Amino acid sequence: MAISPWVERANRVLMKNVGRLPVVFSHGTGAKLYDVNGREYLDFLSGIAVHAVGHSHPAVVAALKKQAEKIIHVSNFFCLEEQILLAEKLTALSGLERVFFANSGAEANEAAIKLARKYGQTRLGGKYEIITAYHSFHGRTMGALAATGQPKYQEAFRPLPAGFRYAHFNDLASWEAAITPQTCAVLIELVQGEGGVVPIDPDFFHGLAALCRRHGLLLMVDEVQTGLGRTGKVFAWEHLGIKPDIMTLAKALGGGLPLGAMLAKEEVAAVFEPGDHSTTVGGGGMAFAAALAILQIMVEEDLPGRAAHLGAELKAEFQSWQQELPVIKEVRGWGLLLALELAIPAQPVMRSCLEQGLIVNAVSPTALRLAPPLNIDEDELKRGLAILKQALATAAE
């Protein structure tokens, strides 16, 4: 792969805290991206589950142009029409009555952590501990990092904020053992995205919800990666039939603009008072306008339903590949958030795909993550699958 001069320029000025691949993109449309040399790529990662409706969707672009001419920012001392409209749509979709807008998933999780702490302080006699899962990922700010049950992300930044305990994903006894007299809440992903695309076991989740009810704990669900259609439902918790007390969103909500949201039940949100938590921008007019356009597209085109349909087809396709490609050990995930667990390192396969014009992600040393746009053209999907299959076959030789 030819290295662009842009890569050399990036290496001279950008901090080396991100493992960037040597490609610089200039534009995109739908499921396709184009680098500065004009080469086309199929995007099966969607900016890490961000571009649910693809790159530069005409309706989103039009909404942004209109909003830029109207109003961009007024601070959180005031409201914007688009902010109210978006909050109304999210509460209607989720059944959770209150919304706080932030700029990212990490910020949404920070807000959730603070809300749980305030609830524990005022309603639960001062309780403050939150239980999260090993191999979870909740963000890179200090509170969210402390909630992330992966030491590899934490070690260089200790001491972390106290008050977090960890339990094993899909192991109910581990969560029950982690509860102490100071526990106020649990925070969990329903598919561990950065943990390797590992779905939650429905029986475990029902048992966890029962534990929360028995001990009076808040049930908080991190839907930053799974929310808004990705798993085949608008929200992943709908697969399981249990509404959380608090939910966080980001990624697909802003479609590439900085936007996160924390939603909560009325009785939980009521513990927040003016001054308890805020943000200068909190998404802002452009992000709200983009989100409104994205939600309208999702509803009109039934993208959650499409994700469920295509996801089932993909899982069946990958399982059929296992007969001729035993290098594929496992296929897992929900909807269009899938992973192939391999018997070989995933990084070389990812790089081979990239060289052939397909973007996938080595989410762990031995797993590939796939999260294409929910509205991807089926011919493009087939082309991408052909590249992936060839890369896997070559790697297995």
N, C-alpha and C positions, 0 to 999 in steps of 0.2 A: 504494500500500500504506500503510495507516494505521500511524503510528509509535506504539508503545505507550509509556506513561510509564516502563515498565521499561527501555526502551532509553535514555531520557534519564538514568535513574538509573545505568545501567551506564556511560554515557559520563562520568559525574562521578567514578567511583571506580576503574574498571578501566584498567590501563595500555594505551596505544594501540600495542602491539607486535604486535597481531593485526588483520588486516583483517576485522572482523566485519560480517556483514550485519544489517540492522535488524529482526531477528526474535528474540523470546524464547519458548522452548518451555516448556510446563508438564508435558506427559506424552506418552507414546508407547506404541504397541502394534503388534507386527509390523512392517510396512513403513510404518506411518502415524505421523505426529507431529502434535501439536496445540499451537498457540501460546497465549499468555496471553489472547487474545481469543476462543479457542475455534475458530479456523480450522484445518481439516485440511490436511495436506500429505502427499504420497507421497514417501518418502525413497529416492531412487535413489543415495545416497552412503554410507549406512550409517555415518555418523560417520567417514568416510574408511576404509572397508573394515573397520570394527570390529564392527558388529552383524551378523555372519554369520547368526545365527538370529533376527534382528529385535529390536525394542525390547521389553523387559520380557516375555521368553518365560516362561510360567508355570513351567516346570521350573527355569529359572535363578533366578527370584524365590523359589521354594520352597527351593532350595538355599541361597540367601543368608540367608533367614529362619532356617533350621535352623542354619547355621553361626554366625550372629550370637549365637545363644543358647548355642552350644557353646564356641567359642574363636575369637579374632580374631588375636592376635599373641603370639609368644613370643621373638622375636629369632632371628637366625641362629646363635646358640650352640646351638640345639636344633632338632629337626625337628617338624613336624606330620604327622599321619597323611595329611591331604589333600595335603601337599607330596610325600610319598613316592608316593602313589597316582598323582598327576599325572605325576611323573617317570617312573614305570613305564609309563604309557600313552604318553607322548611317545617314550620310547626304543623301545618296541615298534612304534610307528607308523613311526618314522624309521630304525631300525637303528643310530642313533648312541647310544653306551653311557652317556654322562654328560650331566647337565643342571645348569646354574646358573640360578636364578631371579632376576630383577631387577624393576624397577618400570615399565619402558618399553622401547620399541624402541631408543631412543638408548642407554640403559644396557646393553641386551643387546649392542649393537654396540661400546660401550666395553669390555665384558668380552671380546669376541672380539678386539679390537685388542690388549688386554693379554695375552691368552693367546697370540696369534701372536707378540708381541714376546718373551714368556718362552720360547716354543718356539725362536724364532730365536736367543735368547741361549744357551740350554742345549743345543740339539740341532744348531744350524746354525752354530756358531762365532761367535756375536755378531751375526748378521744381524738387521735391524730394519725395513727398508723394506716398505711395503705399497702395492700398485698398486690403484687404483680407477678407475672410469670417469668421463669427462666426462659431465655432465648427471645424475650419480647423486645420490641423497639417502640419507644414513645417519643423520641426526639433527642436533640443534642443540647438544648439549654439545660441549666444545671438541675432544675427540678425534674424535668422530663428524662434527663440522663440518669438521675438517681432511680427513677421508676423503671428504667430499661434494665432487664435482667441479663445483661451480657457484660461480663467483666472486661472484655477486650475494648469496649468503648469507654469504660469508666476509669481504668487504672491510672492513666496519666493525669487525671483531673481530681483526684481525691485531695482533701476530704469532700465528699458529696453531702448534700442536705440529708439529715437523718429522718427517720420515720417511715422507711420502706422495708418491707419483708418480701421474700420471694418464695414461690411455690412452683411445683412442676406442672407444666401444661398437660391437661387431660388426665390429671391424677387428683381426684377429689380428696382423698385422704391427706395428701400433701397440703392442700389449701385449708382443710379443717385444722390440721396441726399448726399451721402458721397463724391462726387467729389468736390474738391475745386480748387481755382486758382493755388494751389501748387501740384496738382496730376499729376504724370508722368506715372503711370502704375497700372494695377490690377494683382493680383496673385491668381490663383484659382485651386483647384483640381476638376477633372471631376467626380470622385467618392470620397466623403469624407471618407477615410479609417478609421482613428482613430476616426473620428466623428460618427462612427456607420455604415459605408458602405452605405452612402446615395448618390444615383446618381444625377447628375445634370439634370434639366429639359431642354430639347432641346430648347424650346422657350425662356427660360431665357438666355441660353448661346448665342443664336443668337442675342437677344436683348442686351446682354452685349458687344458682339463684335461690334454691331452697335454703342453703346455708346462710345467704345474705338475709333472707326473711327471718330465719330463726334467731340470728344474732343482731338484727337491726342494723345491718351494714348497707351502705350504698353500693349499688351495682353500676359500675361505670364501664362503658364500652368504647374502645378506640376504633373508630371507623375511618380513620384518616386515609387508609389505602383501600378499604373495602367498600366505603360508602358511595352512594349514588350510582347504582346499577352494576358495578363491577362484578359482583358475585352472582348475578341473575335475579336479584331483588333490589329495590331501591336502597334498602339497608340490609346488611348481612344478618342482623338479629331477627329479621322477618322469617328467615329460614327456620328459626328455632322457636318462634312464637312467644318470646319473652321480651317485653320492652324494658330497656335499661332506665335507671334513674337519671343518668347523665350520659351523653354521647358526644364524641368529638368528630369533626369532619375537616377536611382540607382537600388537597390534591385535585380531584375532579371538580370540586366546587368552584374553584377559580379558573380552571382550565389553563393554568400557566401564570395567572396573575396572583399576587400574594394575598391569599384569603383562607382563613380558617374559621371554624365556628364551634362553639360549645352550646349544646342544647340540654335543657334540664326540665324535669317536672316542676310544676308550680311550687309545690311545698318545699322542694329542695332549693330552687333558685331564690326563694323568698328570704334566705338568710343573708344574701348579699345586700349591702347597703351602699349608697353613694360614697365613693372613695375607697371601697374595698379592693376594686380591681378595675383597670382601664387600659387604654392604649391610645396613642395619638391618632393613628390612621384607622386601624381596625378594618382593613380591607379597602375602604374608600370607594368613591363613586364608580371608578372604572371596573374594579373587581366585582362590585355588586351588579353592575350592568351585564358583565360577562356571565356571571352566575345565573342571572335571570334568563338569559338567552340559552344557556346550556340546559337548564331545567326544562325550558319549553321544548327544546329539541328532544330531550329524553322522553318526555311525555308523548309528544306527537309521534315519534318513531318507535315508541316502546323499546327503548334500548336495553332496559333490564331484561325484558323478555327475550330480546335478541341475544344478549350475553348468555342467558341460560341455554338457549337453543344451540348456539355456536360452541359454547363450552362443552356441552354434552357430546357434540360431534367431534370436537378436537380430542377429548379424552378417549373416545372410542377409536379414533384414528391412531393416537399414540399407543394405545394398548395393542392395536393390530401390528404396529411397528415392532413391538417387543419380540414377535416371533422371528423376525429376520435381523433385529438389532438388539441382542440380549444385553448390550451395553446400557440399555434403559432398564434400570432396576425398579422404578416406581413412577406412576403418574398420579399427581395429586393436585387439589385445588377446587375452587368453586367458580362457576361461570367462566369469565375470561381473565381470571387470575389463577394461572396454572404453573406447575413446576414439573420438570423431568429430573428425577434423581438418577444419577449416572454411576456406573462402575468405574469411571475414569474421571480425571480432573475436568471441571467445567470450563475453566478459563481458555484453554486452547480451542474448544468447540465454539465458544463465544467469539473469539478472535477470527476463527475461520468463517463464521457466519458474517461478521462485519466486513471481511475482505470480499465476500461475495455479495454484499449489499443488503444484509439483513441485520437488524439490531435486536439482540436479545441480551439477557443479563445473567452473569454468573452470580447468583444470589448467595451461594455458599460455595465452598471448595468443590463440591460434587453435584450441585444442582443448578439448572437453568431456569430462570423465571421468564414467563411469557405473559404480557398484558397488552395486547393490541387494542387500538381504538374499538369501542363498542359498535361503531357503525362502519367498520372496515369492509371494503368490497370483497366479495367471496372469491373473485379471481385473484385479487391481491393476497388473500389469505392462502390460497393454493400455491401461489408462486413462492411465498415465504416458507411454507411447509416443505416445498421441494428443496429449497436451499438448506433448511435445517436438517432434513433427512440425509442429504448428501454429506453435510458436515459431520454428522454423527457416524455415518458409514465410513468416511475417511478416517476419522479419529479412532474408530474401533479396529482398523486394520493393523 
